[in-house]
């Protein structure tokens, strides 16, 4: 993994000083070397901060084609690259390196933008085609790797992180609507918190010339319609199909010229990854596990049992409330987004421990819940909107059980309290996905804390906040099962904008760690997309086909265990701890008061009510406080203009 920066100027030359400064701002993503290139006419600049994983000796970037008329910078990994290298050489290409990144350059020469369909992996890239006078920038199918862009002073800037855009001269300002969207819902596919800064959506590429810019889609989920998604095979066949493709995805992610470890929790996803990795890894896999002081959030004992079964080397990393408080601001500054729980800070600390242990690469379980319906709100959707053949009384009992058994998810993954208006969502989809209702209930709690002007401007809008305007409703949602619709919309918003950021790339790359995500291998995803919904959720059993497919490589404890979201203990549950003091001090202090989006008096009133709340209410409100505290951390670190 690396950091990349691209500049395409319509007027005036690219400044070498600016390009170098922007590249240096990404040092944490690529501490093994930094290089820049500017075209002979000064109109294009490419910068690369390298983290050496494959081809440690000759893989420096930017990489030029044989005739030096095309150049590329890449952040990420392409799997199966050795076979593609042989194909390219058989077609007459002369490779300058043995790195995986170079294949994208020559595939582009052969196929143009259609090269993206030949790439398998997690990636973001920027390519300059001198012959066509065209810049192409692309992001992987799921948004695992970040890629932001902005126009400023007649120049198009692209970078792995927003801070690099600011270092290049793009003004650092809040986007009012972006802020409102983020504190109310799950954000957007393209917009960000920051004025004039956008992200290339997952599965899309950008083309820019002197006269024209466009963003095109090259991949989507393409869930089958209901009538084409009925069971046609035995469970055993679906299980074997999924096991084969997942095991291959894990196996190819073990390929590196440096040691590869595994992030291990007590959940099914990471345990499945470890179990499969152990089958193909020479020697014991090193498994890194976060542990917490509060038993309800600590998965250490379950992870330790799993590590023993896999013959892995178990490496626990204990995290306390003081650790979360001391590192909160640094973690949020790396994420450049708002958090709803300090779990991202815990991941930041986990990645630091992995780096200190001498590792650069880890395989993670992220993405499984998004493709297999792992979260409680997906099970709620199945109960509410897949009622055929089910007894109404049983459904009511199961819904009550779901709520009672997921107290740590209250307000986070299941609705809590009042839900805002869902009329438009229901008119378009025919129902309201449970995750949108959950976020709407958060919006209801958030609204009184907003500045009166912000409330007046946006308060009447519905809870979907434009996501249905950004996706191909008729092409991707109409006629699909309710669960698949919900999975699709979640993957386009919360997964890309939050989970793969706060629990993935940004927390890993903050410490120069490359995270590899086998569940988001597009061959794995395309397999589960074709399988019936009852392979994802069956009754109260989530991720059914995964559970059955990996039963032989996980412990009985993990096989029987229900989904427990990865969360750190909420700050407000322990009023005497350092982290709660940190939250109180920030929200009662001058930074929040200076932000024009919130009413500090109402925020303080909420803080004053916390001691009288039960644990469930504190948990539901903790995410509200985390959003506010993380925004204060960003303001304090970057001095953003309103």
For each residue, the residues with C-beta under 8 A, 3 or more apart:
1: 29 30 51 53 75 76 77 145 505 508 509 513 514 515
2: 29 30 48 49 50 51 61 73 74 75 76 160
3: 23 26 27 28 29 30 48 49 75 159 160 161 164 509
4: 26 46 47 48 49 73 74 75 124 125 126 147 158 159 160
5: 19 22 23 26 45 46 47 48 73 157 158 159 160 164 168
6: 44 45 46 47 73 126 128 135 137 156 157 158 159
7: 14 18 19 22 44 45 46 155 156 157 158 168
8: 43 44 128 135 155 156 208
9: 12 13 14 42 43 44 154 155 156
10: 43 154 155 156 210
11: 153 154 155
12: 9 42 153 154 155
13: 9 38 41 42 43
14: 7 9 18 19 38 39 42 43 44 45 155
15: 18 19
16: 19 20 36 38 45
17: 20 21
18: 7 14 15 21 22 167 168 169
19: 5 7 14 15 16 22 23 36 38 45 47 168
20: 16 17 23 24 34 36 47
21: 17 18 24 25 167 168
22: 5 7 18 19 25 26 47 157 159 164 165 167 168
23: 3 5 19 20 26 34 35 36 47 48 49 164
24: 20 21 27 34 49 167
25: 21 22 161 163 164 166 167
26: 3 4 5 22 23 29 30 47 49 159 160 161 163 164
27: 3 24 30 31 34 49
28: 3 31 334 509 510 511 512
29: 1 2 3 26 49 51 75 160 161 509 512
30: 1 2 3 26 27 33 34 48 49 50 51 512
31: 27 28 49 51 512
32: 50 51 52
33: 30 49 50 52 60
34: 20 23 24 27 30 47 48 49 50
35: 23 47 48 50 60 61 62
36: 16 19 20 23 45 46 47 48
37: 45 46 47 62 71
38: 13 14 16 19 42 44 45 46
39: 14 42 43 44 45 128 130
40:
41: 13 44
42: 9 12 13 14 38 39
43: 8 9 10 13 14 39
44: 6 7 8 9 14 38 39 41 128 135
45: 5 6 7 14 16 19 36 37 38 39
46: 4 5 6 7 36 37 38 61 62 71 73 126 128
47: 4 5 6 19 20 22 23 26 34 35 36 37 73
48: 2 3 4 5 23 30 34 35 36 60 61 62 73
49: 2 3 4 23 24 26 27 29 30 31 33 34
50: 2 30 32 33 34 35 59 60 61
51: 1 2 29 30 31 32 360 509 512 514
52: 32 33 55 56 59 257 258 360
53: 1 77 256 257 258 360 361 514
54: 59 77 81 98 99 100 101 255 256 257
55: 52 58 59 97 98 99 100 257
56: 52 59 257 258
57:
58: 55 96 97 98 99
59: 50 52 54 55 56 97 98 99 101 102
60: 33 35 48 50 63 97
61: 2 35 46 48 50 72 73 74 101
62: 35 37 46 48 71 72 73
63: 60 71 72 73 96 97 99 101 102 105
64: 68 70 71 96
65: 68 69 70 71 105 106 109
66: 93 94
67: 70
68: 64 65 71
69: 65 129 130 131
70: 64 65 67 105 108 109 127 128 129 130 131
71: 37 46 62 63 64 65 68 105 127 128
72: 61 62 63 101 102 104 105 108 125 126 127 128
73: 2 4 5 6 46 47 48 61 62 63 125 126 127
74: 2 4 61 78 101 104 123 124 125
75: 1 2 3 4 29 123 124 125 145 147 160
76: 1 2 121 122 123 124 125 140 144 145
77: 1 53 54 100 121 122 123 253 514 516
78: 74 81 84 100 101 103 104 119 120 121 123
79: 100 120 121 252 253 255 521
80: 83 84 120 252
81: 54 78 84 85 100 103
82: 85 86
83: 80 86 87
84: 78 80 81 87 88 103 107 118
85: 81 82 88 89 95 98 102 103
86: 82 83 89 90
87: 83 84 90 91
88: 84 85 91 93 95 103 106 107 110
89: 85 86 92 93 94 95
90: 86 87
91: 87 88 110
92: 89
93: 66 88 89 106 109
94: 66 89
95: 85 88 89 98 102 106
96: 58 63 64 102
97: 55 58 59 60 63 101 102
98: 54 55 58 59 85 95
99: 54 55 58 59 63 102
100: 54 55 77 78 79 81 103 121
101: 54 59 61 63 72 74 78 97 104 105 125
102: 59 63 72 85 95 96 97 99 105 106
103: 78 81 84 85 88 100 106 107 119
104: 72 74 78 101 107 108 115 119 123 125 127
105: 63 65 70 71 72 101 102 108 109 127
106: 65 88 93 95 102 103 109 110
107: 84 88 103 104 110 111 115 118 119
108: 70 72 104 105 111 112 113 115 127 129 136
109: 65 70 93 105 106
110: 88 91 106 107 115
111: 107 108 114 115 117 118
112: 108 115
113: 108 116 136 138 205 207 216 218
114: 111 117 118
115: 104 107 108 110 111 112 118 119
116: 113 119 138 205 218 219
117: 111 114 218 219
118: 84 107 111 114 115
119: 78 103 104 107 115 116 123 140
120: 78 79 80 521 522 523
121: 76 77 78 79 100 140 521
122: 76 77 140 144 145 516 517 520
123: 74 75 76 77 78 104 119 138 139 140 144 145
124: 4 74 75 76 137 138 139 140 145 146 147 160 200
125: 4 72 73 74 75 76 101 104 137 138
126: 4 6 46 72 73 135 136 137 158
127: 70 71 72 73 104 105 108 135 136 137 138
128: 6 8 39 44 46 70 71 72 134 135
129: 69 70 108 132 133 134 135 136
130: 39 69 70 133
131: 69 70
132: 129 209
133: 129 130 209 210
134: 128 129 207 208 209
135: 6 8 44 126 127 128 129 156 206 207 208 209
136: 108 113 126 127 129 205 206 207
137: 6 124 125 126 127 147 149 158 200 205 206 208
138: 113 116 123 124 125 127 147 200 204 205 206 218
139: 123 124 143 145 146 147 199 200 201 202 203 204 205
140: 76 119 121 122 123 124 143 144 145 202 203
141: 202 203 219 520 522 525
142: 202 203 367 491 495 496 500 517 520 522 525
143: 139 140 146 199 201 202 203 495 496 500
144: 76 122 123 140 500 504 505 517 520
145: 1 75 76 122 123 124 139 140 160 505
146: 124 139 143 160 161 199 501 505 506
147: 4 75 124 137 138 139 158 159 160 199 200
148: 158 159 160 161 162 165 192 197 198 199 200
149: 137 156 157 158 159 165 197 198 199 200 206
150: 156 157 165 170 196 197 198
151: 154 155 156 157 196
152: 155 157 168 169 170 171 196
153: 11 12 169
154: 9 10 11 12 151
155: 7 8 9 10 11 12 14 151 152
156: 6 7 8 9 10 135 149 150 151 208 213
157: 5 6 7 22 149 150 151 152 165 168 170
158: 4 5 6 7 126 137 147 148 149 206
159: 3 4 5 6 22 26 147 148 149 162 164 165 168
160: 2 3 4 5 26 29 75 124 145 146 147 148 164
161: 3 25 26 29 146 148 164 165 336 506
162: 148 159 165 166 192 194 197 336
163: 25 26 166 167 336 638
164: 3 5 22 23 25 26 159 160 161 167 168
165: 22 148 149 150 157 159 161 162 168 170 197
166: 25 162 163 169 170 171 172 638
167: 18 21 22 24 25 163 164
168: 5 7 18 19 21 22 152 157 159 164 165
169: 18 152 153 166
170: 150 152 157 165 166 196 197
171: 152 166 195 196 641
172: 166 194 638 639 640 641
173: 194 195 196 640 641 642
174: 178 179 193 194 195 597 640 641 642
175: 178 179 191 192 193 194 195 196 197
176: 179 180 454 597 642
177: 180 181 191 458
178: 174 175 181 182 187 188 191 192 193 194 195
179: 174 175 176 182 183 193 597 631
180: 176 177 183 184 450 454 458 597
181: 177 178 184 185 187 188 191 465 466
182: 178 179 185 187 193 337 338 627
183: 179 180 338 446 450 597 627 628 631
184: 180 181 439 442 443 446 458 463 465
185: 181 182 436 439 440 443 463 464 465 467 493
186: 435 439 467 490 493 494 497 498
187: 178 181 182 191 192 337 493 494 497 498
188: 178 181 191 465 466 467 470 493 497
189: 199 201 202 467 470 471 492 493 496 497
190: 198 199 200 201 215 470
191: 175 177 178 181 187 188 198 199
192: 148 162 175 178 187 197 198 199
193: 174 175 178 179 182 336 337 338 634
194: 162 172 173 174 175 178 197 640
195: 171 173 174 175 178
196: 150 151 152 170 171 173 175
197: 148 149 150 162 165 170 175 192 194
198: 148 149 150 190 191 192
199: 139 143 146 147 148 149 189 190 191 192
200: 124 137 138 139 147 148 149 190 204 205 206 215
201: 139 143 189 190 204 215 217 470 492 496
202: 139 140 141 142 143 189 492 496
203: 139 140 141 142 143 217 218 219 220
204: 138 139 200 201 215 216 217 218
205: 113 116 136 137 138 139 200 215 216 218
206: 135 136 137 138 149 158 200 213 214 215 216
207: 113 134 135 136 212 213 214 215 216
208: 8 134 135 137 156 212 213
209: 132 133 134 135 212 213
210: 10 133
211:
212: 207 208 209
213: 156 206 207 208 209
214: 206 207
215: 190 200 201 204 205 206 207
216: 113 204 205 206 207
217: 201 203 204 220
218: 113 116 117 138 203 204 205
219: 116 117 141 203 522
220: 203 217 472 475 476
221: 476 488 491 525 529
222: 476 529
223: 229 476 480 481 484 485 487 488 529
224: 228 229 480 529 530
225: 228 229 479 480
226: 229 230 479 480 481
227: 230 479
228: 224 225
229: 223 224 225 226 480 481 484 530 532 533
230: 226 227 532
231: 532 534
232:
233: 237 238
234: 237 238
235: 238 239 535 545 548
236: 239 240
237: 233 234 240 241
238: 233 234 235 241 242 531 532 535 545
239: 235 236 242 243 545 548 549
240: 236 237 243 244 549
241: 237 238 244 245 527 531
242: 238 239 245 246 524 527 528 531 535 545 546 549
243: 239 240 246 247 549 550
244: 240 241 247 248
245: 241 242 248 249 521 523 524 527
246: 242 243 249 250 272 276 518 519 524 546 549 550
247: 243 244 250 251 276 279
248: 244 245 251 252 523
249: 245 246 252 253 518 519 521 523 524
250: 246 247 253 254 273 276 277 280 363 518
251: 247 248 254 276 277 280
252: 79 80 248 249 255
253: 77 79 249 250 260 363 516 518
254: 250 251 260 277 280 281 363
255: 54 79 252
256: 53 54 259 260 360 361
257: 52 53 54 55 56
258: 52 53 56 359 360 361
259: 256 286 358 359 360 361
260: 253 254 256 277 281 285 359 361 362 363 516
261: 285 286 287 288 354 357 359 361 362 363
262: 270 273 274 277 285 286 287 288 312 362 363 364
263: 270 287 288 289 350 362 363 364 365 515
264: 270 271 274 287 288 289 303 306 307 312 314
265: 269 270 271 289 290 299 303 365 566
266: 271 299 300 301 302 303 306 557 558 561 564
267: 270 271 299 365 558 561 563 564 566
268: 271 272 368 374 543 546 547 550 554 558 559 561 563
269: 265 272 273 365 366 368 369 374 519 543 546
270: 262 263 264 265 267 273 274 303 364 365
271: 264 265 266 267 268 274 275 303 306 365 550 554 555 558
272: 246 268 269 275 276 365 368 546 549 550 553 554
273: 250 262 269 270 276 277 363 364 365 518
274: 262 264 270 271 277 278 285 287 306 307 310 312
275: 271 272 278 279 306 309 310 550 553 554
276: 246 247 250 251 272 273 279 280 550 553
277: 250 251 254 260 262 273 274 280 281 285 310 363
278: 274 275 281 285 310 311 312 553
279: 247 275 276 553
280: 250 251 254 276 277
281: 254 260 277 278 284 285
282:
283:
284: 281 311 312 313
285: 260 261 262 274 277 278 281 310 311 312 313
286: 259 261 262 312 313 315 357 359
287: 261 262 263 264 274 303 306 307 310 312 313 314 315
288: 261 262 263 264 315 317 350 353 354 357 362
289: 263 264 265 299 300 303 304 307 314 315 316 317
290: 265 299 300 316 317 319 346 347 349 350
291: 298 299 300 316 317 318 319
292: 297 298 318 319 320 346 568 569
293: 298 318 320 321 569
294: 297 298 569 573 574
295: 298
296: 408 569
297: 292 294 408 567 568 569
298: 291 292 293 294 295 301
299: 265 266 267 289 290 291 302 303 564
300: 266 289 290 291 303 304 316
301: 266 298 304 305
302: 266 299 305 306 555 557 558 561
303: 264 265 266 270 271 287 289 299 300 306 307 314 316
304: 289 300 301 307 308 314 316
305: 301 302 308 309 555 557
306: 264 266 271 274 275 287 302 303 309 310 312 554 555 557 558
307: 264 274 287 289 303 304 310 312 313 314
308: 304 305 311 312 314
309: 275 305 306 553 554 555
310: 274 275 277 278 285 287 306 307 553
311: 278 284 285 308
312: 262 264 274 278 284 285 286 287 306 307 308
313: 284 285 286 287 307
314: 264 287 289 303 304 307 308
315: 286 287 288 289 353 357
316: 289 290 291 300 303 304
317: 288 289 290 291 349 350 353
318: 291 292 293
319: 290 291 292 323 324 346 349 568
320: 292 293 323 324
321: 293 324 325 569 571 574 577 578 579 580
322: 325 326 577 578 579
323: 319 320 326 327 345 349
324: 319 320 321 327 328 342 345 346 568 571 579
325: 321 322 328 578 579 581 582
326: 322 323 578
327: 323 324 330 331 345 348 349
328: 324 325 331 332 342 345 579 582 629 630 633
329: 332 333 633 636 637
330: 327 333 334 348 510
331: 327 328 334 335 344 345 348 349 507 510
332: 328 329 335 336 337 338 339 344 345 630 633 634 637
333: 329 330 336 633 634 637 638
334: 28 330 331 348 506 507 509 510
335: 331 332 339 344 501 502 506 507 630
336: 161 162 163 193 332 333 506 634
337: 182 187 193 332 497 498 501 502 506 630
338: 182 183 193 332 626 627 630 631 634
339: 332 335 342 343 344 345 502 626 627 630
340: 412 498 623 626 627
341: 344 412 567 568 570 622 623 626
342: 324 328 339 345 346 568 571 579 626
343: 339 346 347 502 503 566 567 568
344: 331 332 335 339 341 347 348 502 503 507
345: 323 324 327 328 331 332 339 342 348 349 568
346: 290 292 319 324 342 343 349 350 568
347: 290 343 344 350 351 502 503 507 508
348: 327 330 331 334 344 345 351 352 507 510 511
349: 290 317 319 323 327 331 345 346 352 353
350: 263 288 290 317 346 347 353 354 507
351: 347 348 354 355 507 508 510 511 513
352: 348 349 355 356 510 511
353: 288 315 317 349 350 356 357
354: 261 288 350 351 357 359 362 511 513
355: 351 352 358 359 360 511 512 513
356: 352 353
357: 261 286 288 315 353 354
358: 259 355
359: 258 259 260 261 286 354 355 362 513
360: 51 52 53 256 258 259 355 512 513 514
361: 53 256 258 259 260 261 513 514 516
362: 260 261 262 263 288 354 359 508 513 514 515 516
363: 250 253 254 260 261 262 263 273 277 515 516 517 518
364: 262 263 270 273 504 515 516 517
365: 263 265 267 269 270 271 272 273 368 519
366: 269 499 500 503 504 515 517 519 520
367: 142 370 371 495 500 517 519 520
368: 268 269 272 365 371 372 374 519 543 546
369: 269 372 373 374 375 378 543 563
370: 367 374 487 490 491 495 499
371: 367 368 487 491 519 520 524 525 528 529
372: 368 369 519 528 536 542 543 545 546
373: 369 378 379 382 483 487 533 536 537 542 543
374: 268 269 368 369 370 378 542 543 563
375: 369 378 379 409 413 435 542 563 565
376: 379 380 402 406 409 413 414 563
377: 380 381 413 414 433 434 435 438 486
378: 369 373 374 375 381 382 434 435 483 486 487 536 537 542
379: 373 375 376 382 383 402 537 540 542
380: 376 377 383 384 399 402 414 434
381: 377 378 384 385 386 433 434 482 483 486
382: 373 378 379 385 386 482 483 533 537
383: 379 380 386 387 390 395 398 399 402
384: 380 381 387 395 399 431 434 482
385: 381 382 431 482 483
386: 381 382 383 390 481 482 483 533
387: 383 384 390 392 395
388:
389:
390: 383 386 387 394 395
391: 394 395
392: 387 395 396
393: 396 397
394: 390 391 397 398
395: 383 384 387 390 391 392 398 399
396: 392 393 399 400
397: 393 394 400 401
398: 383 394 395 401 402 539 540
399: 380 383 384 395 396 402 403
400: 396 397 403 404
401: 397 398 404 405 540
402: 376 379 380 383 398 399 405 406 414 540
403: 399 400 406 414
404: 400 401 407
405: 401 402 562
406: 376 402 403 409 410 413 414
407: 404 410 615 616 619
408: 296 297 412 564 565 567 619
409: 375 376 406 412 413 414 565
410: 406 407 414 416 616 619 620
411: 414 415 416 417 438 441 442 445 619 620 621 623
412: 340 341 408 409 438 565 567 619 620 623
413: 375 376 377 406 409 435 438 565
414: 376 377 380 402 403 406 409 410 411 434 438
415: 411 419 434 437 438 440 441
416: 410 411 438 441 616 620
417: 411 441 444 445 620
418: 441 444
419: 415 422 437 440 441 444 463
420: 440 441 443 444 462 463
421: 424 462 463
422: 419 425 426 432 436 437 440 462 463
423: 426 427 462
424: 421 427 428 462 464 468
425: 422 428 429 432 433 436 462 463 464 468
426: 422 423 429 430 431 432
427: 423 424
428: 424 425 468 473
429: 425 426 432 433 468 473 477 482 485
430: 426 482
431: 384 385 426 482
432: 422 425 426 429 436 437
433: 377 381 425 429 436 437 482 485 486 489 490
434: 377 378 380 381 384 414 415 437 438 486
435: 186 375 377 378 413 438 439 486 489 490 494
436: 185 422 425 432 433 439 440 463 464 489
437: 415 419 422 432 433 434 440 441 463
438: 377 411 412 413 414 415 416 434 435 441 442
439: 184 185 186 435 436 442 443 463
440: 185 415 419 420 422 436 437 443 444 463
441: 411 415 416 417 418 419 420 437 438 444 445
442: 184 411 438 439 445 446 623 624
443: 184 185 420 439 440 446 447 463
444: 417 418 419 420 440 441 447
445: 411 417 441 442 448 449 620 621 624
446: 183 184 442 443 449 450 624 627
447: 443 444 450 455 459
448: 445 599 602
449: 445 446 598 599 602 603 606 624 628
450: 180 183 446 447 454 455 459 597 598 599
451: 454 455 596 597 598 599
452: 455 456 599
453: 456 457
454: 176 180 450 451 457 458 459 597
455: 447 450 451 452 458 459
456: 452 453 459
457: 453 454
458: 177 180 184 454 455 461
459: 447 450 454 455 456
460:
461: 458 465
462: 420 421 422 423 424 425 465
463: 184 185 419 420 421 422 425 436 437 439 440 443
464: 185 424 425 436 467 468
465: 181 184 185 188 461 462
466: 181 188 469 470
467: 185 186 188 189 464 470 471 489 492 493
468: 424 425 428 429 464 471 473 489
469: 466
470: 188 189 190 201 466 467 492
471: 189 467 468 476 477 488 489 492
472: 220 475 476 477
473: 428 429 468 476 477 478
474: 477 478
475: 220 472 478
476: 220 221 222 223 471 472 473 480 488
477: 429 471 472 473 474 480 485 488 489
478: 473 474 475
479: 225 226 227
480: 223 224 225 226 229 476 477 484 485 488
481: 223 226 229 386 484 485 533
482: 381 382 384 385 386 429 430 431 433 485 486
483: 373 378 381 382 385 386 486 487 533 536 537
484: 223 229 480 481 487 488 529 533
485: 223 429 433 477 480 481 482 488 489
486: 377 378 381 433 434 435 482 483 489 490
487: 223 370 371 373 378 483 484 490 491 536
488: 221 223 471 476 477 480 484 485 491 492
489: 433 435 436 467 468 471 477 485 486 492 493
490: 186 370 433 435 486 487 493 494 495
491: 142 221 370 371 487 488 494 495 496
492: 189 201 202 467 470 471 488 489 495 496
493: 185 186 187 188 189 467 489 490 496 497 498
494: 186 187 435 490 491 497 498 499
495: 142 143 367 370 490 491 492 498 499 500
496: 142 143 189 201 202 491 492 493 499 500 501
497: 186 187 188 189 337 493 494 501
498: 186 187 337 340 493 494 495 501 502 503
499: 366 370 494 495 496 502 503 504
500: 142 143 144 366 367 495 496 503 504 505 517
501: 146 335 337 496 497 498 504 505 506
502: 335 337 339 343 344 347 498 499 506 507
503: 343 344 347 366 498 499 500 507 566
504: 144 364 366 499 500 501 507 508 515 517
505: 1 144 145 146 500 501 508 509 515
506: 146 161 334 335 336 337 501 502 509 510
507: 331 334 335 344 347 348 350 351 502 503 504 510
508: 1 347 351 362 504 505 511 513 514 515
509: 1 3 28 29 51 334 505 506 512 513 514
510: 28 330 331 334 348 351 352 506 507
511: 28 348 351 352 354 355 508
512: 28 29 30 31 51 355 360 509
513: 1 351 354 355 359 360 361 362 508 509
514: 1 51 53 77 360 361 362 508 509
515: 1 263 362 363 364 366 504 505 508
516: 77 122 253 260 361 362 363 364
517: 122 142 144 363 364 366 367 500 504 520 521
518: 246 249 250 253 273 363 521 524
519: 246 249 269 365 366 367 368 371 372 524 525
520: 122 141 142 144 366 367 371 517 524 525
521: 79 120 121 245 249 517 518 524 525
522: 120 141 142 219 525 526
523: 120 245 248 249 526 527
524: 242 245 246 249 371 518 519 520 521 527 528
525: 141 142 221 371 519 520 521 522 528 529
526: 522 523 529 530
527: 241 242 245 523 524 530 531
528: 242 371 372 524 525 531 535 536 545
529: 221 222 223 224 371 484 525 526
530: 224 229 526 527
531: 238 241 242 527 528 535 536 545
532: 229 230 231 238 535
533: 229 373 382 386 481 483 484 536 537
534: 231 537 538 544
535: 235 238 242 528 531 532 538 544 545
536: 372 373 378 483 487 528 531 533 542 543 544 545
537: 373 378 379 382 483 533 534 541 542 543 544
538: 534 535 541 544
539: 398
540: 379 398 401 402 562
541: 537 538 544 547
542: 372 373 374 375 378 379 536 537 562 563
543: 268 269 368 369 372 373 374 536 537 546 547 563
544: 534 535 536 537 538 541 547 548
545: 235 238 239 242 372 528 531 535 536 548 549
546: 242 246 268 269 272 368 372 543 549 550
547: 268 541 543 544 550 551 559
548: 235 239 544 545 551
549: 239 240 242 243 246 272 545 546
550: 243 246 268 271 272 275 276 546 547 553 554
551: 547 548 554 559
552:
553: 272 275 276 278 279 309 310 550
554: 268 271 272 275 306 309 550 551 558 559
555: 271 302 305 306 309 558 559
556: 559 560
557: 266 302 305 306 560 561
558: 266 267 268 271 302 306 554 555 561
559: 268 547 551 554 555 556
560: 556 557
561: 266 267 268 302 557 558 564
562: 405 540 542
563: 267 268 369 374 375 376 542 543
564: 266 267 299 408 561
565: 375 408 409 412 413
566: 265 267 343 503
567: 297 341 343 408 412 570
568: 292 297 319 324 341 342 343 345 346
569: 292 293 294 296 297 321 573 574
570: 341 567 573 618 619 622
571: 321 324 342 574 577 579 580 582 583 622 625 626
572: 575 580 583 610 618 621 622 625
573: 294 569 570 615 618 619 622
574: 294 321 569 571 577 579 580
575: 572 580 610 611
576: 580
577: 321 322 571 574 580 581
578: 321 322 325 326 581 582
579: 321 322 324 325 328 342 571 574 582 583
580: 321 571 572 574 575 576 577 583 584
581: 325 577 578 584 585
582: 325 328 571 578 579 585 586 629
583: 571 572 579 580 586 587 625 629
584: 580 581 587 588 607
585: 581 582 588 589
586: 582 583 589 591 592 629 632 633
587: 583 584 592 600 603 604 607 625 628 629 632
588: 584 585 592 600 604 607
589: 585 586 592 593 632
590: 593 594
591: 586 594 595 632 635 636
592: 586 587 588 589 595 598 600 603 628 632
593: 589 590 600
594: 590 591 635
595: 591 592 598 631 632 635 642
596: 451 642
597: 174 176 179 180 183 450 451 454 631
598: 449 450 451 592 595 602 603 628
599: 448 449 450 451 452 602 603
600: 587 588 592 593 603 604
601: 604 605
602: 448 449 598 599 605 606
603: 449 587 592 598 599 600 606 607 628
604: 587 588 600 601 607 608
605: 601 602 608 609
606: 449 602 603 609 610 621 624 625
607: 584 587 588 603 604 610 625
608: 604 605 611
609: 605 606 612 613
610: 572 575 606 607 613 618 621
611: 575 608
612: 609
613: 609 610 617 618 621
614: 617 618
615: 407 573 618 619
616: 407 410 416 619 620
617: 613 614 620 621
618: 570 572 573 610 613 614 615 621 622
619: 407 408 410 411 412 570 573 615 616 622
620: 410 411 412 416 417 445 616 617 623
621: 411 445 572 606 610 613 617 618 624 625
622: 341 570 571 572 573 618 619 625 626
623: 340 341 411 412 442 620 626 627
624: 442 445 446 449 606 621 627 628
625: 571 572 583 587 606 607 621 622 628 629
626: 338 339 340 341 342 571 622 623 629 630
627: 182 183 338 339 340 446 623 624 630 631
628: 183 449 587 592 598 603 624 625 631 632
629: 328 582 583 586 587 625 626 632 633
630: 328 332 335 337 338 339 626 627 633 634
631: 179 183 338 595 597 627 628 634 635
632: 586 587 589 591 592 595 628 629 635 636
633: 328 329 332 333 586 629 630 636 637
634: 193 332 333 336 338 630 631 637 638 640
635: 591 594 595 631 632 638 639 640
636: 329 591 632 633 639
637: 329 332 333 633 634
638: 163 166 172 333 634 635
639: 172 635 636
640: 172 173 174 194 634 635
641: 171 172 173 174
642: 173 174 176 595 596
